[in-house]
Amino acid sequence: MTKQILVGGVPVGGGAPVTIQSMTNTRTDDVEATLHQIRTLAAAGCEIIRVAVPDLAAARAVAKIKEGSPIPVVVDIHFDYKLALEAIAAGADKVRINPGNIGGEDHVKAVARACAQKNIPIRVGVNGGSLEKDLLAKYGGVCPEAMVESAFGHIRLLNKFDFDDICVSLKSSSVPMTMRAYQLMSLESDYPLHIGVTEAGTVRMGTLKSAVGIGGLLALGIGDTMRVSLSADPVEEVYAAREILKAAGVRKEGPELVSCPTCGRTRIDLIALANEVEERLKGVDKPITVAVMGCVVNGPGEASAADCGIAGGVGEGLLFRKGQIVKKVPQDRLVDELFALIDAL
């Protein structure tokens, strides 16, 4: 089991539930827009939010953002350690830095001391695309072993200044490389791991890569907090993260949709039905399984493990619960009747 850190009171590691993170894409110094996005993300299921701090205006905005945020705020720092010190003073709940790019050891020492004084953890963020030149030369390029060695180098630097309240990420845009790096790190240390596939891509491809990479690690018992990185509205990251957690069997809360792939027996617009049910389930928080099936062959019987569901027919369909038929329903009423049943569960 990994060690536990606290991010604004939210436990990460040590057996705590895997938390969902995202990152705002508003200008951080636009406090109103940033807080609006944070509240939207929190409502979608985000539990820890990260904001970019590229300049002093962003760092100084952290205090007001913290004041209005319903979830812990992590600051993302690169190159300028003074921005980290400013954000820490403003009340950040966690700092994400790459100790190798904020200057000399005295800069790292200053950040470590400031975080220690306020009990703020640091995420050591290793990225396959920005490894140290000596490691690239040693290993002949980017590889999982180089990423892990980079992480330990940063950890040793923080430890040198008596700081060990650390979370680690080892991200690459390559799914196999990312997974192997996290596997190696989990074997060699007990620091909590922030997992994710960086620069994963658009909603479609990025979700697929993240599902394989993040979901694969979660299924192996690796990962304490996660972010799905998408070129999309950050809310899509949160929705994808929720589904990955459920698919990996890590979280049970909230509904799960199962639906059949359709075939030549299908006499109903199953794809449209499934999409409509999936969209409406976003407003349901019951831990239930809902089935949308194409015909009576794989309807109530095959989906008997579902709490409730619908199965298509010709102009009508069946509403069922735990494999037992409740009633026949006209096709245009199927979804409404299904959600009436869900409300009654």
C-alpha positions in Angstrom: 0.0 0.0 0.0 1.2 3.5 -0.8 1.7 6.3 1.7 -1.0 8.8 2.1 -0.9 12.6 1.5 -3.6 15.1 2.1 -4.6 17.5 -0.6 -6.7 20.2 1.1 -8.2 17.5 3.3 -8.8 15.0 0.5 -6.7 11.8 1.2 -4.6 10.5 -1.7 -3.0 7.0 -1.3 -2.9 4.8 1.7 -6.0 2.9 0.6 -8.2 6.0 0.1 -10.6 6.0 -2.9 -8.9 6.9 -6.2 -9.7 10.6 -6.8 -10.5 12.3 -10.1 -8.6 15.3 -11.1 -8.8 17.8 -14.0 -7.2 21.1 -15.0 -8.9 24.4 -15.9 -8.2 25.8 -19.3 -9.3 29.4 -18.5 -6.9 32.1 -17.8 -6.1 31.7 -14.1 -6.0 35.4 -13.5 -9.6 35.5 -14.7 -11.0 34.5 -11.3 -14.6 34.6 -12.3 -14.2 32.4 -15.4 -11.9 30.0 -13.5 -14.2 29.6 -10.6 -17.2 29.0 -12.9 -15.3 26.2 -14.6 -14.2 24.7 -11.3 -17.8 24.6 -10.0 -18.9 23.0 -13.3 -16.2 20.4 -13.0 -16.9 19.7 -9.4 -20.6 19.2 -10.2 -19.5 16.6 -12.9 -17.5 14.7 -10.3 -14.1 16.3 -10.2 -12.5 16.1 -6.7 -9.2 17.9 -7.1 -8.5 20.7 -9.6 -5.3 22.0 -11.0 -4.7 25.5 -12.3 -1.8 26.8 -14.4 0.4 29.4 -12.9 2.5 30.9 -15.7 2.9 34.4 -14.3 2.6 36.5 -11.2 -1.0 37.6 -12.0 -2.0 33.9 -12.0 -0.2 33.2 -8.7 -1.9 36.2 -7.0 -5.3 35.0 -8.3 -4.9 31.7 -6.3 -6.1 33.3 -3.1 -9.5 34.3 -4.5 -9.8 31.0 -6.4 -9.1 29.1 -3.2 -11.7 31.2 -1.4 -14.5 30.3 -3.9 -13.5 26.7 -4.9 -15.6 23.8 -3.6 -12.6 21.4 -4.2 -8.9 21.5 -3.4 -6.7 23.6 -5.7 -3.3 22.4 -7.1 -1.0 24.9 -8.7 1.1 23.9 -11.8 4.5 25.5 -11.7 7.3 25.5 -14.3 10.6 27.3 -14.4 10.0 30.1 -11.9 10.2 29.0 -8.3 9.0 32.4 -7.1 5.6 31.7 -8.6 5.4 28.6 -6.4 6.3 30.6 -3.3 3.6 33.2 -4.2 0.9 30.5 -4.8 1.9 28.7 -1.6 1.5 31.9 0.3 -1.9 32.4 -1.4 -3.2 29.1 0.0 -2.6 26.4 -2.7 -3.5 22.9 -1.5 -0.7 21.2 -3.5 2.1 22.2 -5.8 3.0 20.4 -9.0 6.6 21.0 -10.0 9.4 19.4 -11.9 12.3 20.1 -9.5 14.7 19.8 -12.4 13.4 22.9 -14.2 12.9 25.5 -11.4 16.6 26.4 -11.1 19.3 25.5 -8.6 19.1 23.5 -5.4 18.5 26.7 -3.4 15.2 27.2 -5.4 14.1 23.7 -4.7 15.0 24.2 -1.0 12.9 27.4 -0.8 9.8 25.6 -2.3 10.2 22.5 -0.1 10.5 24.7 3.1 7.5 26.8 2.2 5.4 23.6 1.5 6.6 22.0 4.7 5.6 25.0 6.8 2.0 24.8 5.4 1.8 21.0 5.2 1.3 21.2 1.4 2.3 18.1 -0.6 4.4 18.3 -3.8 3.7 16.3 -6.9 6.9 15.4 -8.7 5.8 15.4 -12.3 8.0 13.4 -14.7 7.1 13.7 -18.4 8.6 11.5 -21.0 8.9 14.5 -23.4 11.1 16.5 -21.0 13.6 14.1 -19.5 17.0 15.3 -18.4 19.7 15.2 -21.1 22.0 13.0 -19.1 19.3 10.4 -18.7 18.5 10.5 -22.4 22.2 9.9 -23.1 22.5 7.1 -20.5 19.5 5.2 -21.8 19.6 6.1 -25.4 16.3 7.9 -25.4 13.0 8.0 -23.5 12.2 4.7 -21.7 10.4 3.6 -18.5 13.6 3.1 -16.6 14.8 6.6 -17.5 11.5 8.1 -16.3 11.7 6.2 -13.0 15.3 7.3 -12.4 14.3 10.9 -13.1 11.5 10.6 -10.5 14.0 9.2 -7.9 16.4 12.0 -8.7 13.8 14.6 -7.9 12.7 12.8 -4.8 16.2 12.6 -3.5 16.6 16.4 -4.0 13.4 17.1 -2.0 14.5 14.5 0.7 17.8 16.4 1.0 15.8 19.3 2.4 13.8 17.0 4.7 10.7 17.0 2.5 8.9 13.7 1.8 5.2 14.7 1.5 5.4 13.6 -2.1 3.1 12.3 -4.9 4.6 11.1 -8.2 3.5 11.0 -11.8 5.4 9.4 -14.7 3.4 10.3 -17.9 4.1 9.7 -21.5 1.9 9.9 -24.6 2.8 6.2 -25.2 0.4 3.9 -23.3 2.9 0.9 -23.0 5.7 3.2 -21.8 3.4 5.0 -19.3 2.1 1.7 -17.9 5.6 0.2 -17.6 7.0 3.3 -15.9 4.2 3.2 -13.2 4.6 -0.5 -12.7 8.3 -0.1 -12.1 7.7 2.8 -9.7 5.1 0.9 -7.8 7.6 -1.9 -7.3 10.4 0.4 -6.1 8.6 2.9 -3.9 5.5 3.5 -1.8 4.8 7.1 -2.9 1.2 7.7 -3.9 0.9 7.7 -7.7 -0.9 10.2 -9.9 -1.7 8.3 -13.0 -2.5 9.4 -16.5 -1.5 9.3 -20.2 -0.3 12.7 -21.2 -1.3 14.4 -24.5 -3.7 11.6 -25.1 -5.6 13.4 -27.8 -9.2 14.2 -28.7 -12.3 12.9 -26.8 -12.4 9.7 -28.9 -8.8 8.7 -29.1 -7.8 10.3 -25.8 -10.5 8.4 -24.0 -9.4 5.1 -25.6 -5.8 5.6 -24.7 -6.6 6.7 -21.2 -9.0 3.8 -20.7 -6.3 1.3 -21.7 -3.4 3.0 -19.8 -5.2 4.3 -16.7 -7.8 1.5 -16.6 -5.0 -1.1 -17.1 -3.1 0.3 -14.2 -6.1 0.5 -11.9 -7.0 -3.1 -12.7 -3.5 -4.0 -11.5 -4.1 -2.1 -8.3 -1.8 0.8 -9.3 -2.9 4.4 -8.9 -4.1 6.7 -6.2 -5.4 9.7 -8.1 -5.9 10.2 -11.9 -6.4 12.7 -14.6 -7.7 11.9 -18.1 -5.9 14.4 -20.4 -8.1 15.4 -23.4 -8.1 18.1 -26.1 -11.6 18.9 -25.1 -13.8 20.6 -22.5 -12.3 19.5 -19.2 -15.8 18.2 -18.2 -15.2 15.5 -20.8 -12.1 14.5 -18.8 -14.2 14.0 -15.7 -16.9 12.0 -17.4 -14.2 9.8 -19.0 -12.5 9.3 -15.6 -15.7 8.3 -13.9 -16.4 5.7 -16.6 -12.8 4.3 -16.5 -13.0 3.9 -12.7 -16.3 2.0 -13.1 -15.0 -0.1 -15.9 -11.9 -1.0 -13.9 -14.1 -2.1 -11.0 -12.6 0.5 -8.7 -15.8 2.5 -8.1 -19.3 1.3 -7.7 -21.2 4.5 -7.1 -23.3 5.9 -9.9 -25.1 4.1 -12.7 -23.5 1.7 -15.3 -25.0 1.3 -18.7 -24.8 -2.0 -20.6 -26.1 -2.3 -24.1 -25.9 -4.9 -26.9 -24.0 -4.2 -30.2 -27.1 -4.7 -32.4 -27.5 -7.3 -35.1 -29.8 -8.3 -37.9 -32.6 -9.2 -35.4 -32.8 -5.6 -34.2 -36.0 -3.8 -35.1 -35.6 -0.7 -33.0 -33.2 2.3 -33.2 -31.1 0.9 -30.4 -28.1 3.2 -31.0 -30.3 6.3 -30.5 -32.0 4.7 -27.5 -28.7 3.8 -25.9 -27.3 7.3 -26.5 -30.4 8.9 -25.0 -30.3 6.7 -21.9 -26.6 7.3 -21.4 -27.1 11.1 -21.6 -30.0 11.0 -19.1 -28.1 8.7 -16.7 -25.6 11.6 -16.2 -28.3 13.0 -13.8 -28.6 9.8 -11.8 -26.4 9.0 -8.9 -27.8 5.6 -7.9 -25.4 2.6 -8.0 -27.4 0.7 -10.5 -26.9 -1.2 -13.7 -29.2 -0.2 -16.6 -29.5 -2.4 -19.7 -30.5 -1.3 -23.2 -31.0 -4.4 -25.4 -31.9 -4.9 -29.0 -34.4 -7.7 -28.9 -36.0 -10.3 -26.7 -33.2 -12.9 -27.5 -30.7 -10.9 -25.5 -33.1 -8.8 -23.5 -34.4 -9.7 -20.0 -32.6 -13.0 -19.9 -29.1 -12.0 -20.9 -29.4 -8.8 -19.0 -30.8 -10.4 -15.9 -28.0 -9.1 -13.8 -29.1 -5.5 -14.6 -31.3 -3.7 -12.1 -33.6 -2.6 -14.9 -33.7 -2.2 -18.6 -35.5 -2.1 -21.9 -35.5 -4.5 -24.8 -36.6 -3.5 -28.3 -39.3 -5.1 -30.4 -41.4 -4.0 -33.5 -42.9 -0.7 -32.6 -42.8 -1.5 -28.9 -40.4 -2.8 -26.3 -40.2 -4.6 -23.0 -39.5 -2.9 -19.7 -37.8 -5.3 -17.3 -36.4 -5.4 -13.8 -33.8 -8.1 -12.6 -34.7 -10.2 -15.6 -38.4 -10.1 -15.0 -40.7 -8.4 -17.5 -42.6 -5.5 -16.0 -44.7 -4.6 -19.0 -44.8 -3.9 -22.8 -44.3 -0.2 -23.7 -44.8 1.7 -27.0 -41.4 2.5 -28.6 -41.8 6.3 -28.1 -42.4 5.8 -24.4 -39.6 3.3 -23.6 -37.0 5.7 -22.2 -39.5 7.7 -20.2 -40.9 4.5 -18.7 -37.4 3.3 -18.0 -36.5 6.4 -16.0 -39.8 6.3 -14.1 -38.8 2.8 -13.0 -35.3 4.1 -12.1 -36.8 6.8 -10.0 -38.9 4.2 -8.2 -35.8 2.0 -7.4 
